[in-house]
Amino acid sequence: MFHHKKKLVYVVFPKSGSTSMRSFLKKRGFTHPLGDYGHATVMDIIEYSNKKNIDVKNYTFFSTCTDPIHNFNSRFKHIIN
């Protein structure tokens, strides 16, 4: 997701609260030109930016992540149930 005015890029990682974060950021002017529900990689973002002539070298990239142990436990519980 991009906020061109503030030169920010949110990199969406699965299972990291990304749905809530995307909703939060959309209300604050971020756009998601690579698709609303996809998890674009940093390389996807760079390739898209190159095609659109957007210089992301001056952008700040950020993301959210979950505690790896909590993530493992959550996925394990999901598998056994």
C-alpha positions in Angstrom: 0.0 0.0 0.0 1.3 3.4 -0.9 0.9 6.9 0.5 2.7 9.0 -2.2 2.4 12.3 -0.5 4.1 11.0 2.7 6.3 8.7 0.8 5.3 5.6 2.7 4.9 2.0 1.7 3.1 -0.6 3.8 4.3 -4.2 3.0 1.5 -6.6 3.8 2.4 -9.9 5.4 -0.2 -12.7 5.9 -1.4 -13.5 9.4 0.0 -10.2 10.9 -3.1 -8.1 11.4 -2.9 -7.0 7.8 -6.7 -6.8 7.2 -7.2 -4.4 10.1 -4.1 -2.4 9.1 -5.2 -2.1 5.5 -8.6 -0.8 6.6 -6.9 1.7 9.0 -4.5 2.9 6.3 -7.1 3.3 3.6 -9.0 5.7 5.8 -5.8 7.7 6.0 -5.1 8.1 2.3 -3.2 4.9 1.5 -3.9 3.1 -1.8 -3.4 -0.5 -2.7 -2.9 -0.6 -6.5 -1.7 -4.2 -6.5 -5.1 -5.5 -5.3 -7.1 -5.1 -2.2 -6.6 -8.6 -0.8 -3.2 -9.7 -2.0 0.0 -9.9 -0.1 2.5 -8.2 -2.4 6.1 -8.9 -1.8 8.7 -6.1 -1.7 9.8 -7.3 -5.2 6.2 -6.9 -6.4 6.1 -3.4 -5.1 9.4 -2.5 -6.7 8.4 -4.0 -10.0 5.1 -2.1 -10.0 6.9 1.1 -9.0 9.4 0.7 -11.9 6.5 0.1 -14.4 4.8 3.3 -13.1 8.0 5.3 -12.9 7.7 5.8 -9.1 11.1 6.2 -7.4 10.6 4.3 -4.1 14.2 4.7 -3.1 13.1 7.8 -1.0 10.1 6.0 0.5 9.9 4.5 3.9 8.8 0.9 4.0 7.1 -0.5 7.0 5.1 -3.6 8.0 3.5 -5.4 10.9 4.4 -8.8 12.2 3.3 -11.3 14.8 5.3 -13.0 17.5 6.7 -16.2 15.9 5.7 -18.4 18.8 2.2 -17.1 18.9 1.9 -17.5 15.2 3.1 -21.1 15.4 0.7 -21.9 18.2 -2.2 -20.3 16.3 -1.5 -22.3 13.1 -1.0 -25.5 15.1 -4.4 -25.1 16.8 -6.0 -24.4 13.5 -4.5 -27.6 12.0 -5.6 -29.9 14.8 -9.2 -28.5 15.1 
